Amino acid sequence: MSFDDRIRQILSLAEAMELNVLVWGPGQASEHFAKREKIRQEIIGHFRNADVRFSEDLEGRVPGAADLSLPEQELLHLAACDVCVVLDTSKGAGEEIAHFVGSGFAHKLMILTHKQYEGASSFPASLRQYGNQLFYDDEEYNACSLVERVLTRLRQVAIGKMGGLLV
């Protein structure tokens, strides 16, 4: 089998892996919610065994949720996922990044940030630099080609799981 054939085979196996994926970002009232939904649908379309959720889908489903704050519940969501895609276009997403980027689960965050903030020296920018951050431009955002970069990262995570590695 050639390298090209083997790579296609591995990618096909990666897309069949069971993954738990969170998609954090703007809520339904935001103009950016449709992009968040598009990201979720594309992941579902490529990773047939993935469970892809918004945190809103999981609210109250944590045992003892009534006694836990939302960030405490989200910490359990983050612990249970393989990857958390964060569309960094809202105040809420920024707060989630700030809250969890210093946690032991920060490596699970895939933060999607507009290119205009690359190299920024603000406090939020300094927090984001410790996550797995992908910068996009207006063209990538509008054409939703940013999703291809997300899918590439998810394939790498799945391949890592296949090999017993945490990516």
KEBASE-825162 format. One record per atom (N, C-alpha, C): chain; y, x, z; residue in one letter; residue number from 0. Coordinates in nm, 4 decimals. Example, Ala and Ser with C-alpha at 12.3 -4.5 7.8 and 13.67 -1.06 7.14 Angstrom:
<rs>
R  chaine  c2  c1  c3  residu  num
R  A  -0.5690  1.3190  0.7800  A  0 $
R  A  -0.4500  1.2300  0.7800  A  0 $
R  A  -0.3300  1.3200  0.7800  A  0 $
R  A  -0.2250  1.2850  0.7080  S  1 $
R  A  -0.1060  1.3670  0.7140  S  1 $
R  A  0.0030  1.2900  0.7870  S  1 $
</rs>
This chain:
<rs>
R  chaine  c2  c1  c3  residu  num
R  A  -0.1172  0.0847  0.0000  M  0 $
R  A  0.0000  0.0000  0.0000  M  0 $
R  A  0.1236  0.0893  0.0000  M  0 $
R  A  0.2193  0.0585  -0.0850  S  1 $
R  A  0.3412  0.1388  -0.0946  S  1 $
R  A  0.4318  0.1140  0.0267  S  1 $
R  A  0.5292  0.2045  0.0461  F  2 $
R  A  0.6262  0.1850  0.1532  F  2 $
R  A  0.7008  0.0527  0.1350  F  2 $
R  A  0.7415  0.0220  0.0121  D  3 $
R  A  0.8146  -0.1025  -0.0119  D  3 $
R  A  0.7312  -0.2229  0.0272  D  3 $
R  A  0.6030  -0.2226  -0.0114  D  4 $
R  A  0.5138  -0.3336  0.0240  D  4 $
R  A  0.4948  -0.3411  0.1751  D  4 $
R  A  0.4776  -0.2262  0.2381  R  5 $
R  A  0.4578  -0.2232  0.3834  R  5 $
R  A  0.5821  -0.2732  0.4555  R  5 $
R  A  0.6992  -0.2325  0.4096  I  6 $
R  A  0.8239  -0.2779  0.4728  I  6 $
R  A  0.8378  -0.4290  0.4589  I  6 $
R  A  0.8099  -0.4836  0.3415  R  7 $
R  A  0.8151  -0.6299  0.3236  R  7 $
R  A  0.7169  -0.6991  0.4177  R  7 $
R  A  0.5995  -0.6421  0.4326  Q  8 $
R  A  0.4983  -0.6992  0.5220  Q  8 $
R  A  0.5467  -0.6975  0.6671  Q  8 $
R  A  0.6030  -0.5857  0.7087  I  9 $
R  A  0.6530  -0.5745  0.8463  I  9 $
R  A  0.7666  -0.6731  0.8706  I  9 $
R  A  0.8577  -0.6865  0.7743  L  10 $
R  A  0.9684  -0.7815  0.7897  L  10 $
R  A  0.9168  -0.9251  0.7968  L  10 $
R  A  0.8161  -0.9561  0.7204  S  11 $
R  A  0.7561  -1.0893  0.7258  S  11 $
R  A  0.6928  -1.1143  0.8625  S  11 $
R  A  0.6238  -1.0142  0.9147  L  12 $
R  A  0.5657  -1.0264  1.0488  L  12 $
R  A  0.6749  -1.0398  1.1550  L  12 $
R  A  0.7825  -0.9644  1.1377  A  13 $
R  A  0.8942  -0.9710  1.2334  A  13 $
R  A  0.9524  -1.1117  1.2373  A  13 $
R  A  0.9673  -1.1731  1.1207  E  14 $
R  A  1.0248  -1.3077  1.1158  E  14 $
R  A  0.9284  -1.4136  1.1695  E  14 $
R  A  0.8019  -1.3768  1.1890  A  15 $
R  A  0.7046  -1.4688  1.2473  A  15 $
R  A  0.6928  -1.4511  1.3989  A  15 $
R  A  0.7575  -1.3503  1.4541  M  16 $
R  A  0.7509  -1.3245  1.5986  M  16 $
R  A  0.8154  -1.4385  1.6770  M  16 $
R  A  0.7652  -1.4584  1.7966  E  17 $
R  A  0.8279  -1.5540  1.8874  E  17 $
R  A  0.9488  -1.4857  1.9514  E  17 $
R  A  1.0642  -1.5440  1.9305  L  18 $
R  A  1.1878  -1.4930  1.9893  L  18 $
R  A  1.2605  -1.6070  2.0592  L  18 $
R  A  1.3261  -1.5738  2.1684  N  19 $
R  A  1.4185  -1.6660  2.2335  N  19 $
R  A  1.5577  -1.6119  2.2085  N  19 $
R  A  1.6394  -1.6921  2.1419  V  20 $
R  A  1.7728  -1.6471  2.1018  V  20 $
R  A  1.8765  -1.7457  2.1546  V  20 $
R  A  1.9736  -1.6929  2.2265  L  21 $
R  A  2.0892  -1.7715  2.2691  L  21 $
R  A  2.2015  -1.7487  2.1692  L  21 $
R  A  2.2805  -1.8513  2.1445  V  22 $
R  A  2.4003  -1.8368  2.0626  V  22 $
R  A  2.5167  -1.8900  2.1459  V  22 $
R  A  2.5972  -1.7970  2.1962  W  23 $
R  A  2.7144  -1.8320  2.2754  W  23 $
R  A  2.8365  -1.8305  2.1854  W  23 $
R  A  2.9346  -1.9097  2.2227  G  24 $
R  A  3.0587  -1.9113  2.1465  G  24 $
R  A  3.1369  -2.0370  2.1725  G  24 $
R  A  3.2245  -2.0711  2.0795  P  25 $
R  A  3.3145  -2.1853  2.0990  P  25 $
R  A  3.2396  -2.3179  2.1059  P  25 $
R  A  3.2966  -2.4108  2.1835  G  26 $
R  A  3.2391  -2.5440  2.1977  G  26 $
R  A  3.2710  -2.6345  2.0797  G  26 $
R  A  3.2195  -2.7550  2.0862  Q  27 $
R  A  3.2309  -2.8503  1.9753  Q  27 $
R  A  3.3740  -2.8837  1.9373  Q  27 $
R  A  3.4654  -2.8734  2.0303  A  28 $
R  A  3.6048  -2.9077  2.0006  A  28 $
R  A  3.6764  -2.7978  1.9212  A  28 $
R  A  3.6153  -2.6828  1.9091  S  29 $
R  A  3.6792  -2.5691  1.8423  S  29 $
R  A  3.6570  -2.5716  1.6920  S  29 $
R  A  3.7534  -2.5158  1.6201  E  30 $
R  A  3.7396  -2.5019  1.4749  E  30 $
R  A  3.6282  -2.4040  1.4387  E  30 $
R  A  3.5864  -2.3191  1.5334  H  31 $
R  A  3.4845  -2.2182  1.5072  H  31 $
R  A  3.3428  -2.2651  1.5411  H  31 $
R  A  3.3309  -2.3858  1.5959  F  32 $
R  A  3.1979  -2.4354  1.6337  F  32 $
R  A  3.1051  -2.4448  1.5132  F  32 $
R  A  3.1562  -2.4843  1.3982  A  33 $
R  A  3.0720  -2.4968  1.2784  A  33 $
R  A  3.0084  -2.3625  1.2422  A  33 $
R  A  3.0799  -2.2538  1.2633  K  34 $
R  A  3.0248  -2.1204  1.2347  K  34 $
R  A  2.9129  -2.0882  1.3341  K  34 $
R  A  2.9331  -2.1241  1.4583  R  35 $
R  A  2.8298  -2.1034  1.5604  R  35 $
R  A  2.7034  -2.1816  1.5242  R  35 $
R  A  2.7208  -2.3050  1.4817  E  36 $
R  A  2.6072  -2.3884  1.4398  E  36 $
R  A  2.5395  -2.3293  1.3164  E  36 $
R  A  2.6183  -2.2763  1.2241  K  37 $
R  A  2.5634  -2.2137  1.1032  K  37 $
R  A  2.4766  -2.0936  1.1399  K  37 $
R  A  2.5230  -2.0129  1.2339  I  38 $
R  A  2.4451  -1.8980  1.2794  I  38 $
R  A  2.3120  -1.9451  1.3360  I  38 $
R  A  2.3164  -2.0484  1.4200  R  39 $
R  A  2.1920  -2.1003  1.4787  R  39 $
R  A  2.0976  -2.1499  1.3701  R  39 $
R  A  2.1476  -2.2256  1.2739  Q  40 $
R  A  2.0621  -2.2817  1.1685  Q  40 $
R  A  2.0010  -2.1718  1.0814  Q  40 $
R  A  2.0778  -2.0687  1.0521  E  41 $
R  A  2.0252  -1.9575  0.9714  E  41 $
R  A  1.9144  -1.8837  1.0457  E  41 $
R  A  1.9325  -1.8630  1.1753  I  42 $
R  A  1.8279  -1.7970  1.2542  I  42 $
R  A  1.7015  -1.8822  1.2528  I  42 $
R  A  1.7166  -2.0120  1.2759  I  43 $
R  A  1.6011  -2.1033  1.2735  I  43 $
R  A  1.5330  -2.0994  1.1371  I  43 $
R  A  1.6117  -2.0932  1.0297  G  44 $
R  A  1.5563  -2.0918  0.8954  G  44 $
R  A  1.4792  -1.9650  0.8609  G  44 $
R  A  1.5121  -1.8537  0.9248  H  45 $
R  A  1.4453  -1.7265  0.8943  H  45 $
R  A  1.3362  -1.6898  0.9943  H  45 $
R  A  1.3505  -1.7311  1.1179  F  46 $
R  A  1.2546  -1.6965  1.2227  F  46 $
R  A  1.1843  -1.8244  1.2681  F  46 $
R  A  1.0746  -1.8549  1.2007  R  47 $
R  A  1.0089  -1.9849  1.2172  R  47 $
R  A  0.9521  -2.0093  1.3572  R  47 $
R  A  0.9308  -1.9042  1.4348  N  48 $
R  A  0.8779  -1.9218  1.5700  N  48 $
R  A  0.9826  -1.8929  1.6769  N  48 $
R  A  1.1074  -1.8919  1.6382  A  49 $
R  A  1.2145  -1.8654  1.7345  A  49 $
R  A  1.2601  -1.9950  1.8008  A  49 $
R  A  1.2910  -1.9839  1.9273  D  50 $
R  A  1.3539  -2.0926  2.0024  D  50 $
R  A  1.5008  -2.0522  2.0141  D  50 $
R  A  1.5868  -2.1188  1.9397  V  51 $
R  A  1.7282  -2.0812  1.9304  V  51 $
R  A  1.8107  -2.1893  1.9988  V  51 $
R  A  1.8832  -2.1493  2.1017  R  52 $
R  A  1.9561  -2.2468  2.1823  R  52 $
R  A  2.0996  -2.2044  2.2078  R  52 $
R  A  2.1808  -2.3048  2.2337  F  53 $
R  A  2.3119  -2.2852  2.2928  F  53 $
R  A  2.2905  -2.2983  2.4435  F  53 $
R  A  2.3755  -2.2349  2.5244  S  54 $
R  A  2.3631  -2.2517  2.6690  S  54 $
R  A  2.3766  -2.3987  2.7091  S  54 $
R  A  2.4590  -2.4724  2.6326  E  55 $
R  A  2.4751  -2.6149  2.6632  E  55 $
R  A  2.3419  -2.6892  2.6569  E  55 $
R  A  2.2524  -2.6439  2.5695  D  56 $
R  A  2.1212  -2.7064  2.5560  D  56 $
R  A  2.0365  -2.6856  2.6812  D  56 $
R  A  2.0692  -2.5827  2.7587  L  57 $
R  A  1.9874  -2.5447  2.8736  L  57 $
R  A  2.0508  -2.5797  3.0073  L  57 $
R  A  2.1742  -2.6282  3.0046  E  58 $
R  A  2.2431  -2.6610  3.1304  E  58 $
R  A  2.1620  -2.7605  3.2117  E  58 $
R  A  2.1490  -2.7294  3.3404  G  59 $
R  A  2.0785  -2.8187  3.4311  G  59 $
R  A  1.9273  -2.8076  3.4241  G  59 $
R  A  1.8740  -2.7268  3.3348  R  60 $
R  A  1.7285  -2.7147  3.3196  R  60 $
R  A  1.6707  -2.6025  3.4047  R  60 $
R  A  1.7582  -2.5275  3.4714  V  61 $
R  A  1.7155  -2.4201  3.5602  V  61 $
R  A  1.6765  -2.4832  3.6934  V  61 $
R  A  1.5605  -2.4470  3.7486  P  62 $
R  A  1.5242  -2.5006  3.8807  P  62 $
R  A  1.6342  -2.4722  3.9822  P  62 $
R  A  1.6721  -2.5742  4.0576  G  63 $
R  A  1.7788  -2.5610  4.1563  G  63 $
R  A  1.9171  -2.5559  4.0965  G  63 $
R  A  1.9320  -2.6038  3.9732  A  64 $
R  A  2.0594  -2.5952  3.9019  A  64 $
R  A  2.1755  -2.6557  3.9799  A  64 $
R  A  2.1481  -2.7593  4.0560  A  65 $
R  A  2.2554  -2.8254  4.1317  A  65 $
R  A  2.3195  -2.7299  4.2326  A  65 $
R  A  2.2459  -2.6286  4.2754  D  66 $
R  A  2.2966  -2.5334  4.3736  D  66 $
R  A  2.3477  -2.4038  4.3101  D  66 $
R  A  2.3463  -2.3976  4.1774  L  67 $
R  A  2.3873  -2.2758  4.1078  L  67 $
R  A  2.5127  -2.3007  4.0249  L  67 $
R  A  2.5993  -2.2015  4.0205  S  68 $
R  A  2.7164  -2.2105  3.9338  S  68 $
R  A  2.6708  -2.1956  3.7893  S  68 $
R  A  2.7584  -2.2295  3.6970  L  69 $
R  A  2.7253  -2.2141  3.5553  L  69 $
R  A  2.6938  -2.0676  3.5217  L  69 $
R  A  2.7742  -1.9698  3.5681  P  70 $
R  A  2.7370  -1.8296  3.5398  P  70 $
R  A  2.6006  -1.7913  3.5988  P  70 $
R  A  2.5659  -1.8458  3.7134  E  71 $
R  A  2.4341  -1.8169  3.7709  E  71 $
R  A  2.3226  -1.8752  3.6841  E  71 $
R  A  2.3453  -1.9945  3.6300  Q  72 $
R  A  2.2470  -2.0526  3.5389  Q  72 $
R  A  2.2395  -1.9716  3.4095  Q  72 $
R  A  2.3559  -1.9309  3.3590  E  73 $
R  A  2.3589  -1.8533  3.2351  E  73 $
R  A  2.2935  -1.7172  3.2520  E  73 $
R  A  2.2972  -1.6612  3.3726  L  74 $
R  A  2.2281  -1.5349  3.3984  L  74 $
R  A  2.0777  -1.5520  3.3765  L  74 $
R  A  2.0233  -1.6627  3.4199  L  75 $
R  A  1.8811  -1.6893  3.3981  L  75 $
R  A  1.8529  -1.7106  3.2492  L  75 $
R  A  1.9423  -1.7807  3.1803  H  76 $
R  A  1.9275  -1.7985  3.0347  H  76 $
R  A  1.9242  -1.6623  2.9662  H  76 $
R  A  2.0174  -1.5736  3.0050  L  77 $
R  A  2.0263  -1.4407  2.9449  L  77 $
R  A  1.9008  -1.3591  2.9758  L  77 $
R  A  1.8501  -1.3696  3.0969  A  78 $
R  A  1.7278  -1.2979  3.1339  A  78 $
R  A  1.6094  -1.3448  3.0504  A  78 $
R  A  1.6068  -1.4740  3.0164  A  79 $
R  A  1.4934  -1.5321  2.9432  A  79 $
R  A  1.4997  -1.5092  2.7927  A  79 $
R  A  1.6139  -1.4690  2.7416  C  80 $
R  A  1.6256  -1.4531  2.5955  C  80 $
R  A  1.5925  -1.3109  2.5524  C  80 $
R  A  1.5647  -1.2973  2.4229  D  81 $
R  A  1.5463  -1.1652  2.3633  D  81 $
R  A  1.6798  -1.1108  2.3142  D  81 $
R  A  1.7629  -1.1997  2.2609  V  82 $
R  A  1.8949  -1.1631  2.2084  V  82 $
R  A  1.9902  -1.2782  2.2364  V  82 $
R  A  2.1135  -1.2427  2.2700  C  83 $
R  A  2.2190  -1.3420  2.2874  C  83 $
R  A  2.3311  -1.3071  2.1894  C  83 $
R  A  2.3435  -1.3880  2.0854  V  84 $
R  A  2.4483  -1.3697  1.9850  V  84 $
R  A  2.5747  -1.4360  2.0397  V  84 $
R  A  2.6825  -1.3593  2.0489  V  85 $
R  A  2.8075  -1.4122  2.1042  V  85 $
R  A  2.9131  -1.4126  1.9951  V  85 $
R  A  2.9517  -1.5309  1.9501  L  86 $
R  A  3.0614  -1.5441  1.8544  L  86 $
R  A  3.1900  -1.5407  1.9358  L  86 $
R  A  3.2542  -1.4267  1.9356  D  87 $
R  A  3.3671  -1.3962  2.0228  D  87 $
R  A  3.4977  -1.4513  1.9657  D  87 $
R  A  3.5064  -1.5854  1.9609  T  88 $
R  A  3.6258  -1.6490  1.9055  T  88 $
R  A  3.6890  -1.7484  2.0022  T  88 $
R  A  3.6420  -1.7487  2.1267  S  89 $
R  A  3.6962  -1.8465  2.2217  S  89 $
R  A  3.7102  -1.7834  2.3596  S  89 $
R  A  3.7927  -1.8470  2.4408  K  90 $
R  A  3.8136  -1.8020  2.5787  K  90 $
R  A  3.6813  -1.8021  2.6548  K  90 $
R  A  3.6008  -1.9061  2.6369  G  91 $
R  A  3.4731  -1.9160  2.7077  G  91 $
R  A  3.3782  -1.8028  2.6725  G  91 $
R  A  3.3719  -1.7698  2.5442  A  92 $
R  A  3.2853  -1.6585  2.5019  A  92 $
R  A  3.3344  -1.5280  2.5632  A  92 $
R  A  3.4651  -1.5095  2.5660  G  93 $
R  A  3.5211  -1.3894  2.6276  G  93 $
R  A  3.4875  -1.3801  2.7753  G  93 $
R  A  3.4900  -1.4949  2.8436  E  94 $
R  A  3.4547  -1.4967  2.9856  E  94 $
R  A  3.3073  -1.4635  3.0063  E  94 $
R  A  3.2213  -1.5146  2.9181  E  95 $
R  A  3.0779  -1.4828  2.9284  E  95 $
R  A  3.0555  -1.3333  2.9069  E  95 $
R  A  3.1240  -1.2765  2.8092  I  96 $
R  A  3.1119  -1.1327  2.7840  I  96 $
R  A  3.1558  -1.0556  2.9087  I  96 $
R  A  3.2722  -1.0896  2.9612  A  97 $
R  A  3.3259  -1.0201  3.0778  A  97 $
R  A  3.2311  -1.0320  3.1970  A  97 $
R  A  3.1706  -1.1483  3.2122  H  98 $
R  A  3.0826  -1.1711  3.3262  H  98 $
R  A  2.9525  -1.0926  3.3150  H  98 $
R  A  2.8976  -1.0817  3.1943  F  99 $
R  A  2.7628  -1.0271  3.1804  F  99 $
R  A  2.7544  -0.8880  3.1196  F  99 $
R  A  2.8629  -0.8355  3.0658  V  100 $
R  A  2.8549  -0.7057  2.9988  V  100 $
R  A  2.8177  -0.5943  3.0969  V  100 $
R  A  2.8456  -0.6118  3.2232  G  101 $
R  A  2.8101  -0.5112  3.3240  G  101 $
R  A  2.6751  -0.5356  3.3891  G  101 $
R  A  2.6045  -0.6386  3.3441  S  102 $
R  A  2.4750  -0.6711  3.4049  S  102 $
R  A  2.3631  -0.5867  3.3443  S  102 $
R  A  2.2489  -0.5944  3.4048  G  103 $
R  A  2.1312  -0.5263  3.3520  G  103 $
R  A  2.0799  -0.5870  3.2232  G  103 $
R  A  2.1410  -0.6969  3.1809  F  104 $
R  A  2.1001  -0.7643  3.0579  F  104 $
R  A  2.2014  -0.7467  2.9452  F  104 $
R  A  2.2995  -0.6611  2.9655  A  105 $
R  A  2.4054  -0.6415  2.8658  A  105 $
R  A  2.3496  -0.5976  2.7308  A  105 $
R  A  2.2372  -0.5266  2.7306  H  106 $
R  A  2.1784  -0.4795  2.6049  H  106 $
R  A  2.1330  -0.5951  2.5161  H  106 $
R  A  2.1203  -0.7141  2.5732  K  107 $
R  A  2.0788  -0.8314  2.4960  K  107 $
R  A  2.1949  -0.8958  2.4219  K  107 $
R  A  2.3175  -0.8615  2.4586  L  108 $
R  A  2.4348  -0.9215  2.3965  L  108 $
R  A  2.4609  -0.8599  2.2596  L  108 $
R  A  2.4752  -0.9435  2.1583  M  109 $
R  A  2.5191  -0.9011  2.0254  M  109 $
R  A  2.6537  -0.9697  2.0038  M  109 $
R  A  2.7596  -0.8945  2.0239  I  110 $
R  A  2.8938  -0.9510  2.0252  I  110 $
R  A  2.9561  -0.9397  1.8862  I  110 $
R  A  2.9931  -1.0537  1.8302  L  111 $
R  A  3.0546  -1.0606  1.6972  L  111 $
R  A  3.2054  -1.0765  1.7153  L  111 $
R  A  3.2796  -0.9724  1.6803  T  112 $
R  A  3.4232  -0.9668  1.7060  T  112 $
R  A  3.4981  -0.9373  1.5767  T  112 $
R  A  3.6125  -1.0016  1.5604  H  113 $
R  A  3.6952  -0.9782  1.4418  H  113 $
R  A  3.7407  -0.8327  1.4381  H  113 $
R  A  3.7423  -0.7787  1.3190  K  114 $
R  A  3.7781  -0.6384  1.2940  K  114 $
R  A  3.9175  -0.6031  1.3475  K  114 $
R  A  4.0071  -0.7000  1.3559  Q  115 $
R  A  4.1426  -0.6720  1.4041  Q  115 $
R  A  4.1416  -0.6185  1.5471  Q  115 $
R  A  4.0328  -0.6429  1.6217  Y  116 $
R  A  4.0256  -0.5966  1.7604  Y  116 $
R  A  3.9514  -0.4645  1.7749  Y  116 $
R  A  3.9044  -0.4087  1.6640  E  117 $
R  A  3.8351  -0.2802  1.6685  E  117 $
R  A  3.9334  -0.1721  1.7121  E  117 $
R  A  3.8968  -0.0991  1.8139  G  118 $
R  A  3.9828  0.0075  1.8636  G  118 $
R  A  4.0937  -0.0396  1.9550  G  118 $
R  A  4.0988  -0.1690  1.9859  A  119 $
R  A  4.2027  -0.2210  2.0755  A  119 $
R  A  4.1854  -0.1590  2.2138  A  119 $
R  A  4.2933  -0.1450  2.2855  S  120 $
R  A  4.2879  -0.0811  2.4172  S  120 $
R  A  4.3069  -0.1804  2.5316  S  120 $
R  A  4.2924  -0.3084  2.5034  S  121 $
R  A  4.3086  -0.4092  2.6075  S  121 $
R  A  4.1881  -0.4097  2.7016  S  121 $
R  A  4.2032  -0.4755  2.8150  F  122 $
R  A  4.0926  -0.4856  2.9102  F  122 $
R  A  3.9716  -0.5548  2.8485  F  122 $
R  A  3.9901  -0.6722  2.7807  P  123 $
R  A  3.8721  -0.7344  2.7181  P  123 $
R  A  3.8047  -0.6428  2.6159  P  123 $
R  A  3.8831  -0.5687  2.5393  A  124 $
R  A  3.8249  -0.4778  2.4398  A  124 $
R  A  3.7456  -0.3681  2.5083  A  124 $
R  A  3.7944  -0.3198  2.6206  S  125 $
R  A  3.7219  -0.2136  2.6908  S  125 $
R  A  3.5891  -0.2649  2.7449  S  125 $
R  A  3.5836  -0.3909  2.7847  L  126 $
R  A  3.4573  -0.4491  2.8291  L  126 $
R  A  3.3591  -0.4636  2.7138  L  126 $
R  A  3.4100  -0.5123  2.6010  R  127 $
R  A  3.3238  -0.5386  2.4856  R  127 $
R  A  3.2606  -0.4113  2.4293  R  127 $
R  A  3.3253  -0.2986  2.4452  Q  128 $
R  A  3.2734  -0.1762  2.3851  Q  128 $
R  A  3.1379  -0.1357  2.4419  Q  128 $
R  A  3.1003  -0.1888  2.5572  Y  129 $
R  A  2.9719  -0.1527  2.6162  Y  129 $
R  A  2.8586  -0.2421  2.5684  Y  129 $
R  A  2.8909  -0.3437  2.4923  G  130 $
R  A  2.7883  -0.4302  2.4362  G  130 $
R  A  2.7526  -0.3849  2.2962  G  130 $
R  A  2.6572  -0.4506  2.2387  N  131 $
R  A  2.6213  -0.4266  2.0986  N  131 $
R  A  2.7181  -0.5080  2.0157  N  131 $
R  A  2.8211  -0.4452  1.9681  Q  132 $
R  A  2.9296  -0.5164  1.9026  Q  132 $
R  A  2.9275  -0.4939  1.7523  Q  132 $
R  A  2.9375  -0.6038  1.6792  L  133 $
R  A  2.9511  -0.5998  1.5340  L  133 $
R  A  3.0893  -0.6537  1.4996  L  133 $
R  A  3.1631  -0.5787  1.4195  F  134 $
R  A  3.2950  -0.6230  1.3777  F  134 $
R  A  3.2848  -0.6838  1.2386  F  134 $
R  A  3.3564  -0.7922  1.2181  Y  135 $
R  A  3.3573  -0.8598  1.0882  Y  135 $
R  A  3.5005  -0.8784  1.0418  Y  135 $
R  A  3.5166  -0.8960  0.9105  D  136 $
R  A  3.6491  -0.9242  0.8559  D  136 $
R  A  3.6538  -1.0712  0.8117  D  136 $
R  A  3.7696  -1.1132  0.7660  D  137 $
R  A  3.7870  -1.2539  0.7267  D  137 $
R  A  3.6911  -1.2946  0.6154  D  137 $
R  A  3.6696  -1.2058  0.5206  E  138 $
R  A  3.5809  -1.2375  0.4085  E  138 $
R  A  3.4377  -1.2616  0.4569  E  138 $
R  A  3.3877  -1.1732  0.5452  E  139 $
R  A  3.2521  -1.1908  0.6000  E  139 $
R  A  3.2417  -1.3210  0.6793  E  139 $
R  A  3.3463  -1.3522  0.7536  Y  140 $
R  A  3.3457  -1.4730  0.8362  Y  140 $
R  A  3.3471  -1.5978  0.7482  Y  140 $
R  A  3.4384  -1.6003  0.6519  N  141 $
R  A  3.4521  -1.7181  0.5666  N  141 $
R  A  3.3292  -1.7411  0.4792  N  141 $
R  A  3.2710  -1.6340  0.4271  A  142 $
R  A  3.1523  -1.6457  0.3419  A  142 $
R  A  3.0249  -1.6573  0.4248  A  142 $
R  A  3.0375  -1.6372  0.5544  C  143 $
R  A  2.9260  -1.6405  0.6492  C  143 $
R  A  2.8219  -1.5319  0.6189  C  143 $
R  A  2.8653  -1.4252  0.5507  S  144 $
R  A  2.7731  -1.3132  0.5270  S  144 $
R  A  2.7487  -1.2356  0.6555  S  144 $
R  A  2.8290  -1.2605  0.7559  L  145 $
R  A  2.8081  -1.2025  0.8879  L  145 $
R  A  2.6690  -1.2386  0.9404  L  145 $
R  A  2.6201  -1.3545  0.9022  V  146 $
R  A  2.4884  -1.4005  0.9466  V  146 $
R  A  2.3800  -1.3021  0.9035  V  146 $
R  A  2.3939  -1.2422  0.7862  E  147 $
R  A  2.2932  -1.1447  0.7395  E  147 $
R  A  2.2824  -1.0271  0.8355  E  147 $
R  A  2.3944  -0.9863  0.8899  R  148 $
R  A  2.3933  -0.8763  0.9870  R  148 $
R  A  2.3242  -0.9189  1.1157  R  148 $
R  A  2.3432  -1.0432  1.1560  V  149 $
R  A  2.2748  -1.0961  1.2739  V  149 $
R  A  2.1239  -1.0990  1.2488  V  149 $
R  A  2.0827  -1.1474  1.1326  L  150 $
R  A  1.9402  -1.1537  1.0994  L  150 $
R  A  1.8779  -1.0146  1.0964  L  150 $
R  A  1.9503  -0.9168  1.0456  T  151 $
R  A  1.9005  -0.7784  1.0437  T  151 $
R  A  1.8744  -0.7293  1.1854  T  151 $
R  A  1.9685  -0.7557  1.2747  R  152 $
R  A  1.9524  -0.7140  1.4150  R  152 $
R  A  1.8341  -0.7855  1.4786  R  152 $
R  A  1.8181  -0.9136  1.4507  L  153 $
R  A  1.7053  -0.9879  1.5072  L  153 $
R  A  1.5720  -0.9335  1.4551  L  153 $
R  A  1.5678  -0.8953  1.3297  R  154 $
R  A  1.4446  -0.8344  1.2760  R  154 $
R  A  1.4123  -0.7058  1.3521  R  154 $
R  A  1.5147  -0.6266  1.3825  Q  155 $
R  A  1.4927  -0.5028  1.4568  Q  155 $
R  A  1.4403  -0.5309  1.5970  Q  155 $
R  A  1.4932  -0.6327  1.6609  V  156 $
R  A  1.4450  -0.6709  1.7939  V  156 $
R  A  1.2986  -0.7147  1.7846  V  156 $
R  A  1.2663  -0.7950  1.6843  A  157 $
R  A  1.1288  -0.8423  1.6663  A  157 $
R  A  1.0340  -0.7253  1.6384  A  157 $
R  A  1.0772  -0.6311  1.5562  I  158 $
R  A  0.9940  -0.5131  1.5279  I  158 $
R  A  0.9728  -0.4329  1.6565  I  158 $
R  A  1.0771  -0.4228  1.7372  G  159 $
R  A  1.0639  -0.3551  1.8668  G  159 $
R  A  0.9633  -0.4252  1.9555  G  159 $
R  A  0.9650  -0.5572  1.9564  K  160 $
R  A  0.8657  -0.6327  2.0344  K  160 $
R  A  0.7244  -0.6090  1.9807  K  160 $
R  A  0.7114  -0.6016  1.8496  M  161 $
R  A  0.5802  -0.5771  1.7885  M  161 $
R  A  0.5239  -0.4424  1.8347  M  161 $
R  A  0.6125  -0.3460  1.8485  G  162 $
R  A  0.5712  -0.2120  1.8889  G  162 $
R  A  0.5737  -0.1911  2.0396  G  162 $
R  A  0.6016  -0.2975  2.1145  G  163 $
R  A  0.6052  -0.2866  2.2593  G  163 $
R  A  0.7333  -0.2223  2.3126  G  163 $
R  A  0.8357  -0.2183  2.2286  L  164 $
R  A  0.9633  -0.1605  2.2692  L  164 $
R  A  1.0627  -0.2705  2.2999  L  164 $
R  A  1.1498  -0.2459  2.3936  L  165 $
R  A  1.2616  -0.3374  2.4168  L  165 $
R  A  1.3798  -0.2801  2.3423  L  165 $
R  A  1.4349  -0.3578  2.2515  V  166 $
R  A  1.5492  -0.3121  2.1716  V  166 $
R  A  1.6741  -0.3799  2.2206  V  166 $
</rs>
